[in-house]
């Protein structure tokens, strides 16, 4: 009887340690998940900001200004423009 009680006590201790270990591992995984979700939110915000910036850089007036100032392009005379039908 004493051996059975000792064995059962040992089994309960092993199970208790396994539960504690599993809970610790689950908490660590949850913390990692939270960190990755926060990183994902930050990347979504950055992506949205980059899309706004990209659309700003590609506006027609800005491109026209660059064409005139940096590339020294001018509008052709109406007589030089050939219209296609």
PDB file of N, CA, C and O in Angstrom:
ATOM      1  N   UNK A   1       0.822  -1.192   0.000  1.00  0.00           N
ATOM      2  CA  UNK A   1       0.000   0.000   0.000  1.00  0.00           C
ATOM      3  C   UNK A   1       0.868   1.258   0.000  1.00  0.00           C
ATOM      4  O   UNK A   1       0.571   2.228  -0.698  1.00  0.00           O
ATOM      5  N   UNK A   2       1.943   1.230   0.791  1.00  0.00           N
ATOM      6  CA  UNK A   2       2.843   2.378   0.858  1.00  0.00           C
ATOM      7  C   UNK A   2       3.476   2.645  -0.504  1.00  0.00           C
ATOM      8  O   UNK A   2       3.610   3.795  -0.921  1.00  0.00           O
ATOM      9  N   UNK A   3       3.869   1.560  -1.199  1.00  0.00           N
ATOM     10  CA  UNK A   3       4.478   1.719  -2.530  1.00  0.00           C
ATOM     11  C   UNK A   3       3.477   2.329  -3.519  1.00  0.00           C
ATOM     12  O   UNK A   3       3.838   3.182  -4.330  1.00  0.00           O
ATOM     13  N   UNK A   4       2.229   1.886  -3.445  1.00  0.00           N
ATOM     14  CA  UNK A   4       1.198   2.427  -4.336  1.00  0.00           C
ATOM     15  C   UNK A   4       0.995   3.919  -4.072  1.00  0.00           C
ATOM     16  O   UNK A   4       0.908   4.706  -5.014  1.00  0.00           O
ATOM     17  N   UNK A   5       0.919   4.312  -2.806  1.00  0.00           N
ATOM     18  CA  UNK A   5       0.766   5.728  -2.460  1.00  0.00           C
ATOM     19  C   UNK A   5       1.973   6.539  -2.935  1.00  0.00           C
ATOM     20  O   UNK A   5       1.822   7.649  -3.444  1.00  0.00           O
ATOM     21  N   UNK A   6       3.149   5.985  -2.768  1.00  0.00           N
ATOM     22  CA  UNK A   6       4.366   6.664  -3.213  1.00  0.00           C
ATOM     23  C   UNK A   6       4.371   6.811  -4.734  1.00  0.00           C
ATOM     24  O   UNK A   6       4.735   7.861  -5.265  1.00  0.00           O
ATOM     25  N   UNK A   7       3.967   5.754  -5.422  1.00  0.00           N
ATOM     26  CA  UNK A   7       3.901   5.804  -6.881  1.00  0.00           C
ATOM     27  C   UNK A   7       2.867   6.842  -7.336  1.00  0.00           C
ATOM     28  O   UNK A   7       3.136   7.634  -8.239  1.00  0.00           O
ATOM     29  N   UNK A   8       1.697   6.835  -6.712  1.00  0.00           N
ATOM     30  CA  UNK A   8       0.656   7.807  -7.065  1.00  0.00           C
ATOM     31  C   UNK A   8       1.098   9.237  -6.777  1.00  0.00           C
ATOM     32  O   UNK A   8       0.801  10.140  -7.558  1.00  0.00           O
ATOM     33  N   UNK A   9       1.797   9.456  -5.675  1.00  0.00           N
ATOM     34  CA  UNK A   9       2.331  10.777  -5.351  1.00  0.00           C
ATOM     35  C   UNK A   9       3.330  11.222  -6.407  1.00  0.00           C
ATOM     36  O   UNK A   9       3.313  12.375  -6.839  1.00  0.00           O
ATOM     37  N   UNK A  10       4.189  10.320  -6.818  1.00  0.00           N
ATOM     38  CA  UNK A  10       5.161  10.611  -7.866  1.00  0.00           C
ATOM     39  C   UNK A  10       4.443  10.944  -9.178  1.00  0.00           C
ATOM     40  O   UNK A  10       4.825  11.888  -9.870  1.00  0.00           O
ATOM     41  N   UNK A  11       3.413  10.179  -9.521  1.00  0.00           N
ATOM     42  CA  UNK A  11       2.659  10.420 -10.754  1.00  0.00           C
ATOM     43  C   UNK A  11       1.963  11.779 -10.713  1.00  0.00           C
ATOM     44  O   UNK A  11       1.944  12.502 -11.709  1.00  0.00           O
ATOM     45  N   UNK A  12       1.389  12.123  -9.555  1.00  0.00           N
ATOM     46  CA  UNK A  12       0.732  13.421  -9.416  1.00  0.00           C
ATOM     47  C   UNK A  12       1.746  14.552  -9.555  1.00  0.00           C
ATOM     48  O   UNK A  12       1.451  15.568 -10.186  1.00  0.00           O
ATOM     49  N   UNK A  13       2.917  14.396  -8.987  1.00  0.00           N
ATOM     50  CA  UNK A  13       3.966  15.425  -9.091  1.00  0.00           C
ATOM     51  C   UNK A  13       4.421  15.602 -10.538  1.00  0.00           C
ATOM     52  O   UNK A  13       4.609  16.728 -10.998  1.00  0.00           O
ATOM     53  N   UNK A  14       4.596  14.501 -11.251  1.00  0.00           N
ATOM     54  CA  UNK A  14       5.007  14.576 -12.655  1.00  0.00           C
ATOM     55  C   UNK A  14       3.921  15.271 -13.471  1.00  0.00           C
ATOM     56  O   UNK A  14       4.227  16.124 -14.304  1.00  0.00           O
ATOM     57  N   UNK A  15       2.662  14.917 -13.242  1.00  0.00           N
ATOM     58  CA  UNK A  15       1.562  15.553 -13.972  1.00  0.00           C
ATOM     59  C   UNK A  15       1.482  17.052 -13.649  1.00  0.00           C
ATOM     60  O   UNK A  15       1.255  17.867 -14.543  1.00  0.00           O
ATOM     61  N   UNK A  16       1.666  17.409 -12.392  1.00  0.00           N
ATOM     62  CA  UNK A  16       1.621  18.816 -11.995  1.00  0.00           C
ATOM     63  C   UNK A  16       2.739  19.604 -12.673  1.00  0.00           C
ATOM     64  O   UNK A  16       2.515  20.716 -13.150  1.00  0.00           O
ATOM     65  N   UNK A  17       3.932  19.034 -12.716  1.00  0.00           N
ATOM     66  CA  UNK A  17       5.050  19.704 -13.397  1.00  0.00           C
ATOM     67  C   UNK A  17       4.789  19.821 -14.896  1.00  0.00           C
ATOM     68  O   UNK A  17       5.159  20.819 -15.514  1.00  0.00           O
ATOM     69  N   UNK A  18       4.159  18.815 -15.478  1.00  0.00           N
ATOM     70  CA  UNK A  18       3.833  18.876 -16.907  1.00  0.00           C
ATOM     71  C   UNK A  18       2.814  19.976 -17.177  1.00  0.00           C
ATOM     72  O   UNK A  18       2.918  20.682 -18.180  1.00  0.00           O
ATOM     73  N   UNK A  19       1.833  20.129 -16.296  1.00  0.00           N
ATOM     74  CA  UNK A  19       0.819  21.186 -16.464  1.00  0.00           C
ATOM     75  C   UNK A  19       1.464  22.564 -16.353  1.00  0.00           C
ATOM     76  O   UNK A  19       1.181  23.453 -17.156  1.00  0.00           O
ATOM     77  N   UNK A  20       2.320  22.736 -15.369  1.00  0.00           N
ATOM     78  CA  UNK A  20       3.004  24.020 -15.193  1.00  0.00           C
ATOM     79  C   UNK A  20       3.865  24.330 -16.406  1.00  0.00           C
ATOM     80  O   UNK A  20       3.879  25.463 -16.888  1.00  0.00           O
ATOM     81  N   UNK A  21       4.580  23.335 -16.898  1.00  0.00           N
ATOM     82  CA  UNK A  21       5.430  23.532 -18.075  1.00  0.00           C
ATOM     83  C   UNK A  21       4.587  23.886 -19.302  1.00  0.00           C
ATOM     84  O   UNK A  21       4.953  24.775 -20.070  1.00  0.00           O
ATOM     85  N   UNK A  22       3.467  23.199 -19.486  1.00  0.00           N
ATOM     86  CA  UNK A  22       2.597  23.471 -20.638  1.00  0.00           C
ATOM     87  C   UNK A  22       2.005  24.875 -20.551  1.00  0.00           C
ATOM     88  O   UNK A  22       1.922  25.573 -21.561  1.00  0.00           O
ATOM     89  N   UNK A  23       1.596  25.293 -19.364  1.00  0.00           N
ATOM     90  CA  UNK A  23       1.042  26.644 -19.196  1.00  0.00           C
ATOM     91  C   UNK A  23       2.104  27.707 -19.478  1.00  0.00           C
ATOM     92  O   UNK A  23       1.817  28.726 -20.106  1.00  0.00           O
ATOM     93  N   UNK A  24       3.310  27.469 -19.019  1.00  0.00           N
ATOM     94  CA  UNK A  24       4.399  28.423 -19.264  1.00  0.00           C
ATOM     95  C   UNK A  24       4.664  28.533 -20.771  1.00  0.00           C
ATOM     96  O   UNK A  24       4.821  29.628 -21.310  1.00  0.00           O
ATOM     97  N   UNK A  25       4.708  27.394 -21.426  1.00  0.00           N
ATOM     98  CA  UNK A  25       4.947  27.387 -22.873  1.00  0.00           C
ATOM     99  C   UNK A  25       3.803  28.110 -23.601  1.00  0.00           C
ATOM    100  O   UNK A  25       4.052  28.871 -24.536  1.00  0.00           O
ATOM    101  N   UNK A  26       2.563  27.879 -23.182  1.00  0.00           N
ATOM    102  CA  UNK A  26       1.411  28.533 -23.813  1.00  0.00           C
ATOM    103  C   UNK A  26       1.474  30.047 -23.617  1.00  0.00           C
ATOM    104  O   UNK A  26       1.160  30.802 -24.537  1.00  0.00           O
ATOM    105  N   UNK A  27       1.874  30.490 -22.440  1.00  0.00           N
ATOM    106  CA  UNK A  27       1.992  31.942 -22.194  1.00  0.00           C
ATOM    107  C   UNK A  27       3.074  32.560 -23.069  1.00  0.00           C
ATOM    108  O   UNK A  27       2.897  33.652 -23.610  1.00  0.00           O
ATOM    109  N   UNK A  28       4.193  31.859 -23.206  1.00  0.00           N
ATOM    110  CA  UNK A  28       5.274  32.375 -24.072  1.00  0.00           C
ATOM    111  C   UNK A  28       4.793  32.483 -25.514  1.00  0.00           C
ATOM    112  O   UNK A  28       5.070  33.471 -26.193  1.00  0.00           O
ATOM    113  N   UNK A  29       4.067  31.460 -25.982  1.00  0.00           N
ATOM    114  CA  UNK A  29       3.547  31.500 -27.346  1.00  0.00           C
ATOM    115  C   UNK A  29       2.533  32.622 -27.520  1.00  0.00           C
ATOM    116  O   UNK A  29       2.500  33.272 -28.565  1.00  0.00           O
ATOM    117  N   UNK A  30       1.709  32.852 -26.511  1.00  0.00           N
ATOM    118  CA  UNK A  30       0.725  33.933 -26.582  1.00  0.00           C
ATOM    119  C   UNK A  30       1.415  35.292 -26.647  1.00  0.00           C
ATOM    120  O   UNK A  30       0.992  36.172 -27.396  1.00  0.00           O
ATOM    121  N   UNK A  31       2.461  35.459 -25.873  1.00  0.00           N
ATOM    122  CA  UNK A  31       3.214  36.715 -25.907  1.00  0.00           C
ATOM    123  C   UNK A  31       3.841  36.928 -27.282  1.00  0.00           C
ATOM    124  O   UNK A  31       3.842  38.043 -27.805  1.00  0.00           O
ATOM    125  N   UNK A  32       4.370  35.865 -27.860  1.00  0.00           N
ATOM    126  CA  UNK A  32       4.962  35.966 -29.199  1.00  0.00           C
ATOM    127  C   UNK A  32       3.885  36.315 -30.224  1.00  0.00           C
ATOM    128  O   UNK A  32       4.119  37.119 -31.126  1.00  0.00           O
ATOM    129  N   UNK A  33       2.711  35.713 -30.084  1.00  0.00           N
ATOM    130  CA  UNK A  33       1.602  36.016 -30.992  1.00  0.00           C
ATOM    131  C   UNK A  33       1.193  37.478 -30.882  1.00  0.00           C
ATOM    132  O   UNK A  33       0.984  38.140 -31.899  1.00  0.00           O
ATOM    133  N   UNK A  34       1.078  37.981 -29.674  1.00  0.00           N
ATOM    134  CA  UNK A  34       0.716  39.388 -29.471  1.00  0.00           C
ATOM    135  C   UNK A  34       1.758  40.312 -30.111  1.00  0.00           C
ATOM    136  O   UNK A  34       1.406  41.305 -30.747  1.00  0.00           O
ATOM    137  N   UNK A  35       3.027  39.982 -29.941  1.00  0.00           N
ATOM    138  CA  UNK A  35       4.094  40.813 -30.516  1.00  0.00           C
ATOM    139  C   UNK A  35       4.009  40.810 -32.041  1.00  0.00           C
ATOM    140  O   UNK A  35       4.175  41.854 -32.672  1.00  0.00           O
ATOM    141  N   UNK A  36       3.755  39.656 -32.632  1.00  0.00           N
ATOM    142  CA  UNK A  36       3.669  39.575 -34.097  1.00  0.00           C
ATOM    143  C   UNK A  36       2.427  40.287 -34.615  1.00  0.00           C
ATOM    144  O   UNK A  36       2.467  40.894 -35.686  1.00  0.00           O
ATOM    145  N   UNK A  37       1.329  40.222 -33.875  1.00  0.00           N
ATOM    146  CA  UNK A  37       0.128  40.954 -34.294  1.00  0.00           C
ATOM    147  C   UNK A  37       0.364  42.463 -34.230  1.00  0.00           C
ATOM    148  O   UNK A  37      -0.106  43.197 -35.099  1.00  0.00           O
ATOM    149  N   UNK A  38       1.076  42.925 -33.225  1.00  0.00           N
ATOM    150  CA  UNK A  38       1.412  44.354 -33.135  1.00  0.00           C
ATOM    151  C   UNK A  38       2.311  44.761 -34.298  1.00  0.00           C
ATOM    152  O   UNK A  38       2.134  45.826 -34.889  1.00  0.00           O
ATOM    153  N   UNK A  39       3.273  43.905 -34.618  1.00  0.00           N
ATOM    154  CA  UNK A  39       4.165  44.180 -35.759  1.00  0.00           C
ATOM    155  C   UNK A  39       3.354  44.242 -37.054  1.00  0.00           C
ATOM    156  O   UNK A  39       3.607  45.088 -37.911  1.00  0.00           O
ATOM    157  N   UNK A  40       2.384  43.346 -37.189  1.00  0.00           N
ATOM    158  CA  UNK A  40       1.529  43.333 -38.372  1.00  0.00           C
ATOM    159  C   UNK A  40       0.727  44.630 -38.471  1.00  0.00           C
ATOM    160  O   UNK A  40       0.596  45.200 -39.554  1.00  0.00           O
ATOM    161  N   UNK A  41       0.195  45.092 -37.350  1.00  0.00           N
ATOM    162  CA  UNK A  41      -0.553  46.361 -37.357  1.00  0.00           C
ATOM    163  C   UNK A  41       0.355  47.522 -37.762  1.00  0.00           C
ATOM    164  O   UNK A  41      -0.047  48.388 -38.539  1.00  0.00           O
ATOM    165  N   UNK A  42       1.571  47.537 -37.239  1.00  0.00           N
ATOM    166  CA  UNK A  42       2.511  48.606 -37.586  1.00  0.00           C
ATOM    167  C   UNK A  42       2.853  48.575 -39.077  1.00  0.00           C
ATOM    168  O   UNK A  42       2.942  49.618 -39.724  1.00  0.00           O
ATOM    169  N   UNK A  43       3.044  47.367 -39.612  1.00  0.00           N
ATOM    170  CA  UNK A  43       3.350  47.255 -41.039  1.00  0.00           C
ATOM    171  C   UNK A  43       2.158  47.680 -41.896  1.00  0.00           C
ATOM    172  O   UNK A  43       2.350  48.273 -42.958  1.00  0.00           O
ATOM    173  N   UNK A  44       0.941  47.391 -41.459  1.00  0.00           N
ATOM    174  CA  UNK A  44      -0.245  47.845 -42.188  1.00  0.00           C
ATOM    175  C   UNK A  44      -0.315  49.363 -42.214  1.00  0.00           C
ATOM    176  O   UNK A  44      -0.638  49.956 -43.243  1.00  0.00           O
ATOM    177  N   UNK A  45      -0.013  49.990 -41.090  1.00  0.00           N
ATOM    178  CA  UNK A  45      -0.011  51.456 -41.020  1.00  0.00           C
ATOM    179  C   UNK A  45       1.053  52.026 -41.950  1.00  0.00           C
ATOM    180  O   UNK A  45       0.796  52.973 -42.694  1.00  0.00           O
ATOM    181  N   UNK A  46       2.240  51.448 -41.902  1.00  0.00           N
ATOM    182  CA  UNK A  46       3.335  51.922 -42.760  1.00  0.00           C
ATOM    183  C   UNK A  46       2.988  51.740 -44.236  1.00  0.00           C
ATOM    184  O   UNK A  46       3.288  52.608 -45.056  1.00  0.00           O
ATOM    185  N   UNK A  47       2.358  50.618 -44.574  1.00  0.00           N
ATOM    186  CA  UNK A  47       1.962  50.364 -45.957  1.00  0.00           C
ATOM    187  C   UNK A  47       0.967  51.424 -46.436  1.00  0.00           C
ATOM    188  O   UNK A  47       1.082  51.934 -47.550  1.00  0.00           O
ATOM    189  N   UNK A  48      -0.005  51.749 -45.591  1.00  0.00           N
ATOM    190  CA  UNK A  48      -0.967  52.781 -45.952  1.00  0.00           C
ATOM    191  C   UNK A  48      -0.303  54.134 -46.163  1.00  0.00           C
ATOM    192  O   UNK A  48      -0.647  54.866 -47.091  1.00  0.00           O
ATOM    193  N   UNK A  49       0.652  54.461 -45.296  1.00  0.00           N
ATOM    194  CA  UNK A  49       1.369  55.730 -45.449  1.00  0.00           C
ATOM    195  C   UNK A  49       2.186  55.747 -46.738  1.00  0.00           C
ATOM    196  O   UNK A  49       2.253  56.767 -47.423  1.00  0.00           O
ATOM    197  N   UNK A  50       2.804  54.615 -47.062  1.00  0.00           N
ATOM    198  CA  UNK A  50       3.584  54.545 -48.305  1.00  0.00           C
ATOM    199  C   UNK A  50       2.693  54.651 -49.539  1.00  0.00           C
ATOM    200  O   UNK A  50       3.094  55.240 -50.542  1.00  0.00           O
ATOM    201  N   UNK A  51       1.493  54.088 -49.472  1.00  0.00           N
ATOM    202  CA  UNK A  51       0.570  54.226 -50.603  1.00  0.00           C
ATOM    203  C   UNK A  51       0.167  55.681 -50.802  1.00  0.00           C
ATOM    204  O   UNK A  51       0.091  56.162 -51.933  1.00  0.00           O
ATOM    205  N   UNK A  52      -0.090  56.376 -49.705  1.00  0.00           N
ATOM    206  CA  UNK A  52      -0.446  57.801 -49.804  1.00  0.00           C
ATOM    207  C   UNK A  52       0.727  58.587 -50.386  1.00  0.00           C
ATOM    208  O   UNK A  52       0.548  59.438 -51.258  1.00  0.00           O
ATOM    209  N   UNK A  53       1.922  58.292 -49.895  1.00  0.00           N
ATOM    210  CA  UNK A  53       3.109  58.986 -50.399  1.00  0.00           C
ATOM    211  C   UNK A  53       3.321  58.698 -51.882  1.00  0.00           C
ATOM    212  O   UNK A  53       3.656  59.602 -52.647  1.00  0.00           O
ATOM    213  N   UNK A  54       3.131  57.458 -52.289  1.00  0.00           N
ATOM    214  CA  UNK A  54       3.323  57.097 -53.689  1.00  0.00           C
ATOM    215  C   UNK A  54       2.313  57.815 -54.578  1.00  0.00           C
ATOM    216  O   UNK A  54       2.663  58.281 -55.663  1.00  0.00           O
ATOM    217  N   UNK A  55       1.066  57.906 -54.127  1.00  0.00           N
ATOM    218  CA  UNK A  55       0.071  58.602 -54.947  1.00  0.00           C
ATOM    219  C   UNK A  55       0.374  60.095 -55.014  1.00  0.00           C
ATOM    220  O   UNK A  55       0.089  60.739 -56.023  1.00  0.00           O
ATOM    221  N   UNK A  56       0.946  60.646 -53.954  1.00  0.00           N
ATOM    222  CA  UNK A  56       1.322  62.065 -53.956  1.00  0.00           C
ATOM    223  C   UNK A  56       2.452  62.319 -54.946  1.00  0.00           C
ATOM    224  O   UNK A  56       2.433  63.312 -55.674  1.00  0.00           O
ATOM    225  N   UNK A  57       3.434  61.425 -54.972  1.00  0.00           N
ATOM    226  CA  UNK A  57       4.571  61.607 -55.864  1.00  0.00           C
ATOM    227  C   UNK A  57       4.177  61.462 -57.336  1.00  0.00           C
ATOM    228  O   UNK A  57       4.874  61.974 -58.212  1.00  0.00           O
ATOM    229  N   UNK A  58       3.087  60.781 -57.612  1.00  0.00           N
ATOM    230  CA  UNK A  58       2.695  60.522 -58.996  1.00  0.00           C
ATOM    231  C   UNK A  58       1.593  61.458 -59.489  1.00  0.00           C
ATOM    232  O   UNK A  58       0.961  61.164 -60.503  1.00  0.00           O
ATOM    233  N   UNK A  59       1.346  62.565 -58.811  1.00  0.00           N
ATOM    234  CA  UNK A  59       0.293  63.473 -59.265  1.00  0.00           C
ATOM    235  C   UNK A  59       0.717  64.169 -60.556  1.00  0.00           C
ATOM    236  O   UNK A  59       1.901  64.394 -60.810  1.00  0.00           O
ATOM    237  N   UNK A  60      -0.284  64.498 -61.355  1.00  0.00           N
ATOM    238  CA  UNK A  60      -0.019  65.117 -62.657  1.00  0.00           C
ATOM    239  C   UNK A  60       0.733  66.452 -62.545  1.00  0.00           C
ATOM    240  O   UNK A  60       1.704  66.648 -63.276  1.00  0.00           O
ATOM    241  N   UNK A  61       0.329  67.370 -61.669  1.00  0.00           N
ATOM    242  CA  UNK A  61       1.066  68.645 -61.592  1.00  0.00           C
ATOM    243  C   UNK A  61       2.535  68.445 -61.198  1.00  0.00           C
ATOM    244  O   UNK A  61       3.409  69.151 -61.701  1.00  0.00           O
ATOM    245  N   UNK A  62       2.807  67.506 -60.318  1.00  0.00           N
ATOM    246  CA  UNK A  62       4.194  67.273 -59.909  1.00  0.00           C
ATOM    247  C   UNK A  62       5.018  66.732 -61.079  1.00  0.00           C
ATOM    248  O   UNK A  62       6.147  67.168 -61.303  1.00  0.00           O
ATOM    249  N   UNK A  63       4.445  65.779 -61.822  1.00  0.00           N
ATOM    250  CA  UNK A  63       5.167  65.241 -62.978  1.00  0.00           C
ATOM    251  C   UNK A  63       5.389  66.297 -64.048  1.00  0.00           C
ATOM    252  O   UNK A  63       6.440  66.329 -64.688  1.00  0.00           O
ATOM    253  N   UNK A  64       4.402  67.158 -64.241  1.00  0.00           N
ATOM    254  CA  UNK A  64       4.549  68.227 -65.227  1.00  0.00           C
ATOM    255  C   UNK A  64       5.649  69.208 -64.803  1.00  0.00           C
ATOM    256  O   UNK A  64       6.431  69.668 -65.635  1.00  0.00           O
ATOM    257  N   UNK A  65       5.703  69.520 -63.518  1.00  0.00           N
ATOM    258  CA  UNK A  65       6.734  70.428 -63.010  1.00  0.00           C
ATOM    259  C   UNK A  65       8.127  69.811 -63.197  1.00  0.00           C
ATOM    260  O   UNK A  65       9.057  70.505 -63.607  1.00  0.00           O
ATOM    261  N   UNK A  66       8.273  68.547 -62.907  1.00  0.00           N
ATOM    262  CA  UNK A  66       9.573  67.877 -63.090  1.00  0.00           C
ATOM    263  C   UNK A  66       9.958  67.870 -64.563  1.00  0.00           C
ATOM    264  O   UNK A  66      11.118  68.101 -64.905  1.00  0.00           O
ATOM    265  N   UNK A  67       8.995  67.608 -65.429  1.00  0.00           N
ATOM    266  CA  UNK A  67       9.271  67.598 -66.868  1.00  0.00           C
ATOM    267  C   UNK A  67       9.759  68.970 -67.338  1.00  0.00           C
ATOM    268  O   UNK A  67      10.689  69.063 -68.139  1.00  0.00           O
ATOM    269  N   UNK A  68       9.127  70.028 -66.836  1.00  0.00           N
ATOM    270  CA  UNK A  68       9.537  71.377 -67.247  1.00  0.00           C
ATOM    271  C   UNK A  68      10.879  71.777 -66.658  1.00  0.00           C
ATOM    272  O   UNK A  68      11.745  72.282 -67.372  1.00  0.00           O
ATOM    273  N   UNK A  69      11.062  71.552 -65.335  1.00  0.00           N
ATOM    274  CA  UNK A  69      12.244  72.073 -64.649  1.00  0.00           C
ATOM    275  C   UNK A  69      13.479  71.193 -64.841  1.00  0.00           C
ATOM    276  O   UNK A  69      14.537  71.689 -65.229  1.00  0.00           O
ATOM    277  N   UNK A  70      13.355  69.922 -64.579  1.00  0.00           N
ATOM    278  CA  UNK A  70      14.544  69.053 -64.639  1.00  0.00           C
ATOM    279  C   UNK A  70      14.866  68.593 -66.055  1.00  0.00           C
ATOM    280  O   UNK A  70      16.027  68.566 -66.462  1.00  0.00           O
ATOM    281  N   UNK A  71      13.837  68.236 -66.789  1.00  0.00           N
ATOM    282  CA  UNK A  71      14.056  67.699 -68.132  1.00  0.00           C
ATOM    283  C   UNK A  71      13.986  68.763 -69.214  1.00  0.00           C
ATOM    284  O   UNK A  71      14.258  68.492 -70.383  1.00  0.00           O
ATOM    285  N   UNK A  72      13.616  69.981 -68.813  1.00  0.00           N
ATOM    286  CA  UNK A  72      13.508  71.115 -69.737  1.00  0.00           C
ATOM    287  C   UNK A  72      12.600  70.798 -70.929  1.00  0.00           C
ATOM    288  O   UNK A  72      12.909  71.126 -72.074  1.00  0.00           O
ATOM    289  N   UNK A  73      11.489  70.162 -70.628  1.00  0.00           N
ATOM    290  CA  UNK A  73      10.515  69.840 -71.675  1.00  0.00           C
ATOM    291  C   UNK A  73       9.513  70.985 -71.767  1.00  0.00           C
ATOM    292  O   UNK A  73       9.220  71.651 -70.775  1.00  0.00           O
ATOM    293  N   UNK A  74       8.998  71.201 -72.961  1.00  0.00           N
ATOM    294  CA  UNK A  74       7.987  72.234 -73.171  1.00  0.00           C
ATOM    295  C   UNK A  74       6.826  71.627 -73.943  1.00  0.00           C
ATOM    296  O   UNK A  74       6.953  70.577 -74.573  1.00  0.00           O
ATOM    297  N   UNK A  75       5.702  72.308 -73.878  1.00  0.00           N
ATOM    298  CA  UNK A  75       4.534  71.860 -74.639  1.00  0.00           C
ATOM    299  C   UNK A  75       4.802  72.137 -76.114  1.00  0.00           C
ATOM    300  O   UNK A  75       5.278  73.217 -76.464  1.00  0.00           O
ATOM    301  N   UNK A  76       4.506  71.188 -76.966  1.00  0.00           N
ATOM    302  CA  UNK A  76       4.717  71.435 -78.405  1.00  0.00           C
ATOM    303  C   UNK A  76       3.671  72.413 -78.934  1.00  0.00           C
ATOM    304  O   UNK A  76       2.574  72.543 -78.392  1.00  0.00           O
ATOM    305  N   UNK A  77       4.036  73.064 -79.966  1.00  0.00           N
ATOM    306  CA  UNK A  77       3.097  74.000 -80.602  1.00  0.00           C
ATOM    307  C   UNK A  77       1.935  73.193 -81.186  1.00  0.00           C
ATOM    308  O   UNK A  77       2.114  72.049 -81.605  1.00  0.00           O
ATOM    309  N   UNK A  78       0.755  73.791 -81.210  1.00  0.00           N
ATOM    310  CA  UNK A  78      -0.403  73.054 -81.741  1.00  0.00           C
ATOM    311  C   UNK A  78      -0.210  72.583 -83.179  1.00  0.00           C
ATOM    312  O   UNK A  78      -0.777  71.563 -83.572  1.00  0.00           O
ATOM    313  N   UNK A  79       0.567  73.295 -83.957  1.00  0.00           N
ATOM    314  CA  UNK A  79       0.789  72.885 -85.342  1.00  0.00           C
ATOM    315  C   UNK A  79       1.688  71.656 -85.436  1.00  0.00           C
ATOM    316  O   UNK A  79       1.697  70.967 -86.456  1.00  0.00           O
ATOM    317  N   UNK A  80       2.436  71.385 -84.388  1.00  0.00           N
ATOM    318  CA  UNK A  80       3.345  70.242 -84.396  1.00  0.00           C
ATOM    319  C   UNK A  80       2.688  68.969 -83.868  1.00  0.00           C
ATOM    320  O   UNK A  80       3.267  67.886 -83.951  1.00  0.00           O
ATOM    321  N   UNK A  81       1.496  69.102 -83.332  1.00  0.00           N
ATOM    322  CA  UNK A  81       0.803  67.939 -82.774  1.00  0.00           C
ATOM    323  C   UNK A  81      -0.058  67.297 -83.844  1.00  0.00           C
ATOM    324  O   UNK A  81      -0.912  67.946 -84.448  1.00  0.00           O
ATOM    325  N   UNK A  82       0.172  66.038 -84.066  1.00  0.00           N
ATOM    326  CA  UNK A  82      -0.612  65.323 -85.062  1.00  0.00           C
ATOM    327  C   UNK A  82      -1.737  64.585 -84.333  1.00  0.00           C
ATOM    328  O   UNK A  82      -1.489  63.806 -83.412  1.00  0.00           O
ATOM    329  N   UNK A  83      -2.938  64.835 -84.746  1.00  0.00           N
ATOM    330  CA  UNK A  83      -4.079  64.188 -84.116  1.00  0.00           C
ATOM    331  C   UNK A  83      -4.380  62.878 -84.824  1.00  0.00           C
ATOM    332  O   UNK A  83      -4.380  62.808 -86.053  1.00  0.00           O
ATOM    333  N   UNK A  84      -4.635  61.844 -84.036  1.00  0.00           N
ATOM    334  CA  UNK A  84      -4.990  60.560 -84.608  1.00  0.00           C
ATOM    335  C   UNK A  84      -6.489  60.361 -84.442  1.00  0.00           C
ATOM    336  O   UNK A  84      -7.059  60.706 -83.407  1.00  0.00           O
ATOM    337  N   UNK A  85      -7.121  59.803 -85.466  1.00  0.00           N
ATOM    338  CA  UNK A  85      -8.568  59.576 -85.416  1.00  0.00           C
ATOM    339  C   UNK A  85      -8.838  58.120 -85.286  1.00  0.00           C
ATOM    340  O   UNK A  85      -9.998  57.710 -85.227  1.00  0.00           O
TER     341      UNK A  85
END
